[in-house]
Amino acid sequence: MGEKYLLDTNVILDFMGKKLPEKSEFFLSEIIDDQINISAINKMELYTIIAATAIVNNFTLISRNFKDFLKITELHYINPYLPLS
């Protein structure tokens, strides 16, 4: 079995925002295609950032992970996998 990696939140966000050098982006895309490991803290940070961004900017979040955001009453969201009303 090859080397295993744990990605930190800042790397995930930089990868998603296309802020990494080209070689690093390619390296990470290979890792992510093969396997990705993030900690529970990373997940919590990402959910908090996503929800906070939507709330502060008065956005409606579109996500299939509605269970992750149920306790955030200020957040408006749409699950595109459920019938829209």
Buried (B, 14 or more C-beta within 10 A) or exposed (E): EEEEBEBEBEBBBBBEEEEBEEEEBEBBEEBEEEEEEBEEEBEEBBBEEBBEEBBEEEEEBEBEEBEBBEEBEEBEBBBEEEEEE
